[in-house]
Amino acid sequence: MIDRTGLADFLRRRREALQPEDVGLPRGARRRTPGLRREEVAALSHMSTDFYSRLERERGPQPSEQMVASIAQGLHLSLDERDHLFRLAGHQPPTREAAGDHVSPGMLRIFDRLGDTPAEIVTELGETLRQTPLSVALVGDSRRWTGPARSIGFRWFTEPSARLLHPPEDHERYSRMYASGLRGVLTLRGPDSRAAHLAELLLERSEEFRHYWALHEVGVRPEEVKRYLHPSVGALELSCQVVQDPFQSHHLLVYTATPGTPSHEGLRLLAAVDAPALG
């Protein structure tokens, strides 16, 4: 059963404890509200201000589990705080998994400061959980996918469009890397894991995947510099730096170009060209 009073109090106190800079928002000169405004939390949680405001006022319908999960991320809650929020909202907390979708507050704080850089947070299966606007401009909105297609490795072997951003001569390396990476996760998580399910689907659907899976390669790493063929700005060579959250098995990928190179200018042009569309 939902605890409306407890839920409203917890949401209000967590909102007031967050500062705009904690979530990558500008403070502004006329801010008087302690912490974040309700409309800011609503936007961070991908819901209407009216719906969120009614929760803080002990009104409105019971939020769904999906909405509670979105609020937990919007408020940058820890796993313990997230579970508490679920119980206040009348739901059982999700099972804790090292490969879950809840991004830790520390990882989000780093990510929120990378608004002018291509960066994304991904799971161990290559499922995108967060993207900066410039990441969306570079590779498209990877969060739109559902089901097995959330995994870039799955899309690589089943969606021809997944390969268009990379030169053909790099494709073999990516195929080996994705097959090797999936085998590593499957070995770590076991035969009943989501990784095992993905492998089964790919073995059914992709002859190429069956070929590379049969090689039983492990530890195939990406090249130090990734090459892209972007339809708007042309060829780009980007270094990828990785920050790992060992508790959640999430990776923060940050893409940079060497200053003074054509790729560096290409990223600047990409930000300028796609800025209106990114809003």
Stockholm file with secondary structure:
# STOCKHOLM 1.0

chainA/1-279         MIDRTGLADFLRRRREALQPEDVGLPRGARRRTPGLRREEVAALSHMSTDFYSRLERERGPQPSEQMVASIAQGLHLSLDERDHLFRLAGHQPPTREAAGDHVSPGMLRIFDRLGDTPAEIVTELGETLRQTPLSVALVGDSRRWTGPARSIGFRWFTEPSARLLHPPEDHERYSRMYASGLRGVLTLRGPDSRAAHLAELLLERSEEFRHYWALHEVGVRPEEVKRYLHPSVGALELSCQVVQDPFQSHHLLVYTATPGTPSHEGLRLLAAVDAPALG
#=GR chainA/1-279 SS CCCHHHHHHHHHHHHHHCCGGGGTCCCCTTCCSSSCCHHHHHHHTTSCHHHHHHHHTTCSSCCCHHHHHHHHHHTTCCHHHHHHHHHHTTCCCCCCCTTCSCCCHHHHHHHTTCTTSCEEEECTTCBEEEECHHHHHHHCCGGGCCGGGGBHHHHHHHCGGGGTTSCGGGHHHHHHHHHHHHHHHHHHHCTTSHHHHHHHHHHHHCHHHHHHHHTTCCCCCCCSEEEEEETTTEEEEEEEEEEEETTTTEEEEEEECCTTSHHHHHHHHHHHHHHHHHC
#=GC SS_cons         CCCHHHHHHHHHHHHHHCCGGGGTCCCCTTCCSSSCCHHHHHHHTTSCHHHHHHHHTTCSSCCCHHHHHHHHHHTTCCHHHHHHHHHHTTCCCCCCCTTCSCCCHHHHHHHTTCTTSCEEEECTTCBEEEECHHHHHHHCCGGGCCGGGGBHHHHHHHCGGGGTTSCGGGHHHHHHHHHHHHHHHHHHHCTTSHHHHHHHHHHHHCHHHHHHHHTTCCCCCCCSEEEEEETTTEEEEEEEEEEEETTTTEEEEEEECCTTSHHHHHHHHHHHHHHHHHC
//
